Amino acid sequence: MTPTSPDISTDQLAQLKRAVPFALSFALVPLAWITAFVGGWTVILLPLVTWYLFSIIDSIVGLNLDNADPEATDDDLFWYRMITLFWMPAQFLTVFGLLWYVPQADHLGGWEKFFVFFGVGVMTGTVGINYSHELMHQKNKLERFWADVLLAMVLYSHFRSEHLLVHHRYVATPRDPVTAHYNEGFHRFYPRVLRQSMKSAFRAEKAMLARKDKPWTDRRNPFFKYWALQAVFLTLAIILGGWTGLLLFLVQAGTAIWQLELVNYIEHYGLTRKHLGDGKYEHVQPRHSWNAAHRASNWLLINLQRHSDHHYKPDRRFPVLQNYGDATAPQLPYGYPVMTVMAMMPWVWRRVMNPRVRRWRDMYYPEITDWSDYNKGTTPYPR
């Protein structure tokens, strides 16, 4: 299923200079501290850089269609692994260091403090949750624990269970909460996902324990770890910053969750697997994920936009995720940073994306003439 022969050998891939662009996200850390130290207009720098600067760089450096050798080993990918491993301590020191500093900073007004942590939330949502997504798919215990810590820092720990046990199995079917329906605006999608994803994650873990004849209260239920880690971080926020610190921590977490679900909204909008009857659906194909080959935003998002290949090989590390052309997988007109801004304006989103979904349907499923059940997510639940 790999789309082309490798353009980048393992020897080339192992070079430090190839990993360095993916570390650009670390530039956001000192920027977060600058916004707190300086205040004023600088408090909007993190959103501006994350949403717009990388989009501008995308327009300059263009697309990256090259594929690295998927047979690369962890030794070949050493520098890339270090990027994802070092992000967690960097994020921890930034979030909790600022929770100590900002509440007592006399030069910052209330709105400035709010926007400092709004910007931090853009960073922890765009980079932190994305890195946790990379780490949770790996077999290494430290990496998986790092993923849990990153998610607990934004109070969204259940995302790991929902993503691994629900999304990857049921993507593009009614049973996957984070597959956005055709014509469903983000402002309807978002509250639905917040409500449904927590429930579906808990049900999935409960069902897994039940298959082992264990109750949901068994200590192996990861929700106990989720709740404990989140409680630790909430307590730490109060210790460092008092009630103001707690409020700012919640601003950061809420912003990060919003950023995550914007990306979830984009990744599979309007794409559905064909119902074959009796609750059976076709297998997941590259055509069931939106992709973007924009070079700079893939540096920021560590190739998350090569989303079709991620669903094909979920534990494949980000440097070797493969690019699929538009003959195989649907392509977004812009990278995720632009698309997330567009998603906040449903009238613009529908004008840009709905024709693309209709062309996708005509291309892959000309035999389906009535899409009404797919549009509403009312086709039968998969078995």
C-alpha positions as CSV (number, residue, x, y, z in Angstrom):
1,M,0.0,0.0,0.0
2,T,3.1,2.3,0.1
3,P,2.4,4.7,-2.7
4,T,5.9,5.0,-4.3
5,S,9.4,3.7,-3.9
6,P,11.4,5.6,-1.3
7,D,12.9,9.0,-2.3
8,I,14.9,9.2,0.9
9,S,17.2,6.4,2.0
10,T,17.7,5.3,5.6
11,D,21.2,6.8,5.6
12,Q,19.9,10.1,4.4
13,L,17.0,10.0,6.9
14,A,19.4,9.4,9.9
15,Q,21.2,12.7,9.3
16,L,20.6,15.4,11.9
17,K,20.0,18.1,9.4
18,R,16.9,16.3,8.1
19,A,15.3,16.2,11.6
20,V,16.1,19.8,12.5
21,P,13.1,21.4,10.6
22,F,10.7,19.3,12.7
23,A,12.2,20.9,15.8
24,L,10.9,24.3,14.8
25,S,8.0,23.9,17.2
26,F,10.5,24.4,20.1
27,A,10.8,28.0,19.0
28,L,7.3,28.5,20.4
29,V,8.6,27.9,24.0
30,P,10.8,31.1,24.3
31,L,8.1,32.9,22.4
32,A,5.6,32.0,25.2
33,W,8.0,33.4,27.8
34,I,8.5,36.6,25.8
35,T,4.7,37.2,25.7
36,A,4.6,36.9,29.5
37,F,7.7,39.1,30.1
38,V,6.8,41.9,27.7
39,G,2.9,41.8,27.6
40,G,1.1,44.3,25.5
41,W,0.6,43.4,21.8
42,T,3.1,40.5,22.1
43,V,0.4,38.3,23.8
44,I,-1.0,37.5,20.4
45,L,2.3,36.3,19.0
46,L,1.8,32.6,19.6
47,P,-1.5,32.3,17.7
48,L,-0.1,34.6,14.9
49,V,3.0,32.4,14.5
50,T,1.2,29.1,14.8
51,W,-1.7,29.9,12.5
52,Y,-0.3,32.4,10.1
53,L,3.5,32.4,9.9
54,F,3.7,28.7,9.1
55,S,1.0,29.2,6.5
56,I,3.0,31.9,4.9
57,I,6.1,29.7,4.9
58,D,3.9,27.0,3.3
59,S,3.2,29.3,0.4
60,I,6.9,30.0,0.0
61,V,8.4,26.5,0.4
62,G,5.6,24.6,-1.3
63,L,4.8,21.0,-1.0
64,N,6.9,18.0,0.1
65,L,6.0,14.9,-1.9
66,D,9.1,12.9,-1.0
67,N,8.8,9.6,0.9
68,A,11.3,8.2,3.3
69,D,12.1,4.5,3.4
70,P,9.4,3.0,5.7
71,E,11.7,0.2,6.7
72,A,13.9,2.7,8.8
73,T,14.6,1.5,12.3
74,D,14.4,3.4,15.6
75,D,18.1,3.8,15.4
76,D,17.8,5.5,12.0
77,L,15.1,7.8,13.6
78,F,17.0,8.7,16.7
79,W,16.9,12.5,16.2
80,Y,13.2,12.5,15.4
81,R,12.4,10.5,18.5
82,M,14.4,12.9,20.6
83,I,12.2,15.8,19.4
84,T,9.1,14.1,20.6
85,L,10.6,13.0,23.9
86,F,12.1,16.4,24.8
87,W,8.9,18.2,24.1
88,M,7.1,17.0,27.3
89,P,9.6,18.4,29.8
90,A,9.8,21.6,27.7
91,Q,6.0,22.0,27.8
92,F,5.8,21.1,31.5
93,L,8.4,23.8,32.5
94,T,6.7,26.4,30.3
95,V,3.1,25.8,31.5
96,F,3.9,25.5,35.2
97,G,6.7,28.1,35.1
98,L,4.3,30.6,33.6
99,L,1.6,29.6,36.1
100,W,4.0,30.7,38.8
101,Y,5.1,33.9,37.1
102,V,2.0,35.3,35.4
103,P,-0.4,35.6,38.3
104,Q,2.1,37.7,40.2
105,A,3.2,39.8,37.2
106,D,2.2,43.4,38.0
107,H,2.9,44.6,34.5
108,L,0.2,42.3,33.0
109,G,-3.4,43.2,33.1
110,G,-6.2,40.6,33.4
111,W,-6.8,40.4,29.6
112,E,-3.1,40.1,29.0
113,K,-2.8,37.2,31.4
114,F,-5.8,35.6,29.7
115,F,-4.2,36.0,26.2
116,V,-0.8,34.7,27.4
117,F,-2.4,31.4,28.4
118,F,-4.7,31.4,25.3
119,G,-1.5,31.4,23.3
120,V,0.0,28.7,25.5
121,G,-3.1,26.7,24.8
122,V,-2.6,27.1,21.1
123,M,0.9,25.7,21.6
124,T,-0.1,22.8,23.9
125,G,-3.0,22.0,21.6
126,T,-1.2,22.3,18.2
127,V,2.1,20.8,19.3
128,G,1.6,19.1,22.7
129,I,-1.4,17.0,21.8
130,N,0.0,16.2,18.4
131,Y,3.2,14.9,20.0
132,S,1.1,12.9,22.5
133,H,-0.7,11.4,19.5
134,E,2.7,10.3,18.0
135,L,3.8,8.9,21.3
136,M,0.6,7.0,22.3
137,H,0.9,4.8,19.2
138,Q,4.4,3.6,20.1
139,K,5.2,0.4,22.0
140,N,7.8,2.0,24.3
141,K,6.4,2.4,27.8
142,L,8.2,5.7,28.4
143,E,6.8,7.2,25.2
144,R,3.2,6.1,26.1
145,F,3.6,7.5,29.6
146,W,4.8,10.8,28.1
147,A,1.7,10.8,25.9
148,D,-0.5,10.5,29.1
149,V,1.4,13.3,30.8
150,L,0.9,15.6,27.8
151,L,-2.8,14.9,27.6
152,A,-3.3,15.3,31.4
153,M,-1.7,18.8,31.1
154,V,-4.7,19.8,28.9
155,L,-7.3,17.7,30.9
156,Y,-8.1,15.5,27.9
157,S,-6.6,12.2,29.0
158,H,-9.5,10.1,27.6
159,F,-8.4,11.1,24.1
160,R,-5.9,8.2,24.2
161,S,-8.6,5.6,24.8
162,E,-11.0,7.2,22.3
163,H,-8.3,7.5,19.6
164,L,-6.8,4.1,19.9
165,L,-9.9,2.0,20.7
166,V,-12.7,3.9,18.8
167,H,-11.4,6.3,16.2
168,H,-9.0,3.9,14.4
169,R,-11.4,1.1,14.4
170,Y,-14.6,3.0,13.4
171,V,-13.3,6.0,11.5
172,A,-15.7,7.2,8.8
173,T,-18.7,5.4,10.3
174,P,-21.4,6.6,12.7
175,R,-19.7,5.0,15.6
176,D,-16.8,7.4,15.5
177,P,-17.6,10.6,17.2
178,V,-14.8,12.6,15.6
179,T,-15.7,11.9,12.0
180,A,-17.5,15.2,11.0
181,H,-20.6,14.7,9.0
182,Y,-21.1,16.4,5.6
183,N,-22.5,19.9,6.1
184,E,-22.0,19.7,9.9
185,G,-20.5,23.0,10.9
186,F,-17.7,23.0,13.5
187,H,-19.9,24.8,16.0
188,R,-22.3,21.9,16.0
189,F,-19.5,19.3,15.7
190,Y,-17.6,20.6,18.8
191,P,-20.2,20.2,21.5
192,R,-21.3,16.9,20.0
193,V,-17.7,15.6,20.2
194,L,-17.1,16.8,23.7
195,R,-20.2,14.9,24.8
196,Q,-19.8,11.7,22.8
197,S,-16.0,11.1,22.9
198,M,-15.7,10.9,26.7
199,K,-18.6,8.4,26.8
200,S,-17.3,6.3,23.9
201,A,-13.8,6.2,25.4
202,F,-15.1,5.0,28.7
203,R,-17.4,2.4,27.1
204,A,-14.4,1.1,25.1
205,E,-12.2,0.6,28.1
206,K,-15.1,-0.9,30.1
207,A,-15.8,-3.4,27.2
208,M,-12.1,-4.3,27.1
209,L,-12.1,-5.1,30.8
210,A,-15.4,-7.0,30.5
211,R,-13.8,-9.3,27.9
212,K,-11.4,-10.3,30.6
213,D,-14.2,-10.7,33.1
214,K,-13.1,-7.6,35.0
215,P,-15.4,-4.8,36.2
216,W,-14.8,-1.2,35.1
217,T,-13.6,-0.5,38.6
218,D,-10.6,-2.8,38.1
219,R,-7.3,-0.9,38.7
220,R,-6.2,-1.6,35.2
221,N,-8.8,0.8,33.9
222,P,-6.6,3.6,32.5
223,F,-9.2,6.2,33.6
224,F,-7.9,6.0,37.1
225,K,-4.5,7.0,35.9
226,Y,-6.1,9.7,33.7
227,W,-8.0,11.2,36.7
228,A,-4.9,11.0,39.0
229,L,-2.6,12.8,36.6
230,Q,-5.2,15.5,35.9
231,A,-5.8,15.9,39.7
232,V,-2.0,16.3,40.2
233,F,-1.8,19.1,37.6
234,L,-4.9,20.9,38.8
235,T,-3.4,20.8,42.3
236,L,0.0,22.0,41.1
237,A,-1.7,24.9,39.2
238,I,-3.3,26.1,42.5
239,I,-0.1,25.7,44.5
240,L,1.9,27.7,42.0
241,G,-0.6,30.4,41.0
242,G,-3.5,30.2,43.5
243,W,-7.0,30.5,42.1
244,T,-5.8,32.8,39.3
245,G,-3.3,30.1,38.4
246,L,-6.1,27.5,38.3
247,L,-8.2,29.7,36.0
248,L,-5.3,30.3,33.7
249,F,-4.6,26.6,33.6
250,L,-8.2,26.0,32.6
251,V,-7.9,28.6,29.8
252,Q,-4.9,26.9,28.5
253,A,-6.5,23.4,28.6
254,G,-9.7,24.6,27.0
255,T,-7.9,26.3,24.2
256,A,-5.8,23.2,23.6
257,I,-8.9,20.9,23.4
258,W,-10.5,23.3,21.0
259,Q,-7.4,23.2,18.8
260,L,-7.4,19.4,18.8
261,E,-11.0,19.1,17.8
262,L,-10.6,21.6,15.0
263,V,-8.0,19.2,13.6
264,N,-10.2,16.2,14.2
265,Y,-13.0,18.1,12.3
266,I,-10.8,18.7,9.3
267,E,-9.2,15.2,9.0
268,H,-12.3,13.2,7.9
269,Y,-14.9,15.8,7.1
270,G,-17.7,14.3,5.0
271,L,-15.7,11.2,4.2
272,T,-17.6,7.9,4.9
273,R,-16.9,4.2,4.4
274,K,-19.4,2.4,2.3
275,H,-22.0,0.4,4.3
276,L,-22.1,-3.1,2.9
277,G,-25.2,-4.2,4.7
278,D,-25.9,-5.9,8.1
279,G,-23.7,-3.4,9.9
280,K,-20.6,-4.2,7.8
281,Y,-18.4,-1.5,6.3
282,E,-15.7,-1.6,3.8
283,H,-12.1,-1.5,5.2
284,V,-10.4,1.8,5.8
285,Q,-8.8,3.1,2.6
286,P,-6.5,6.1,1.9
287,R,-9.5,7.8,0.5
288,H,-11.1,8.1,3.9
289,S,-8.7,10.8,5.2
290,W,-7.9,14.3,4.0
291,N,-4.3,14.9,3.4
292,A,-2.0,17.9,2.9
293,A,1.6,17.9,1.6
294,H,2.4,21.4,2.7
295,R,6.0,21.3,3.8
296,A,6.1,23.9,6.7
297,S,2.9,22.9,8.4
298,N,4.1,19.3,8.2
299,W,7.2,20.4,10.0
300,L,5.1,22.0,12.8
301,L,2.7,19.0,12.9
302,I,5.3,16.3,12.4
303,N,3.6,14.9,9.3
304,L,0.1,14.6,10.8
305,Q,-1.2,15.8,7.5
306,R,0.0,12.6,5.9
307,H,-3.1,11.2,7.5
308,S,-4.0,8.4,5.2
309,D,-0.8,6.6,5.8
310,H,-1.2,7.0,9.6
311,H,-4.5,5.1,9.4
312,Y,-2.8,2.4,7.3
313,K,0.1,2.0,9.8
314,P,-0.8,3.7,13.1
315,D,2.5,2.9,14.8
316,R,4.6,4.1,11.9
317,R,6.8,6.9,13.2
318,F,6.2,10.4,11.7
319,P,9.4,10.7,9.6
320,V,8.4,7.7,7.5
321,L,4.7,8.4,7.0
322,Q,4.1,8.2,3.3
323,N,2.6,10.8,1.0
324,Y,-0.4,9.8,-1.2
325,G,-1.2,11.7,-4.4
326,D,-4.7,13.0,-5.3
327,A,-5.4,9.9,-7.4
328,T,-5.3,7.8,-4.2
329,A,-6.4,10.1,-1.4
330,P,-8.3,13.4,-1.2
331,Q,-6.2,16.5,-0.7
332,L,-6.9,19.7,1.2
333,P,-6.3,23.0,-0.6
334,Y,-4.2,24.4,2.3
335,G,-2.4,23.1,5.3
336,Y,-4.1,22.5,8.6
337,P,-3.3,26.0,10.1
338,V,-5.3,27.7,7.3
339,M,-8.0,25.0,7.3
340,T,-8.6,25.4,11.1
341,V,-9.1,29.1,10.7
342,M,-11.5,28.4,7.8
343,A,-13.4,25.8,9.9
344,M,-14.4,28.5,12.4
345,M,-16.3,30.2,9.6
346,P,-18.9,27.6,8.5
347,W,-20.1,29.6,5.4
348,V,-16.5,29.7,4.1
349,W,-15.8,26.1,5.0
350,R,-18.8,24.8,3.2
351,R,-18.1,26.8,0.1
352,V,-14.5,25.4,-0.1
353,M,-15.0,21.8,1.2
354,N,-18.5,20.7,0.2
355,P,-17.8,20.7,-3.6
356,R,-14.6,18.7,-2.8
357,V,-16.7,16.1,-0.8
358,R,-19.2,15.8,-3.7
359,R,-16.4,15.3,-6.2
360,W,-14.9,12.7,-3.9
361,R,-18.3,10.9,-3.8
362,D,-18.6,11.0,-7.6
363,M,-15.0,9.6,-7.9
364,Y,-15.2,6.7,-5.5
365,Y,-18.9,5.9,-5.1
366,P,-20.8,6.7,-8.2
367,E,-23.2,3.8,-7.5
368,I,-24.5,5.6,-4.3
369,T,-27.3,7.9,-5.3
370,D,-28.8,8.7,-1.9
371,W,-26.4,10.1,0.6
372,S,-29.0,11.3,3.1
373,D,-28.3,8.7,5.8
374,Y,-24.5,9.2,5.4
375,N,-24.9,12.9,5.8
376,K,-26.8,12.5,9.0
377,G,-24.7,9.7,10.4
378,T,-27.7,7.4,10.5
379,T,-26.4,4.4,8.6
380,P,-26.3,1.3,10.9
381,Y,-23.7,1.1,13.6
382,P,-20.8,-1.1,12.6
383,R,-20.7,-4.5,14.3
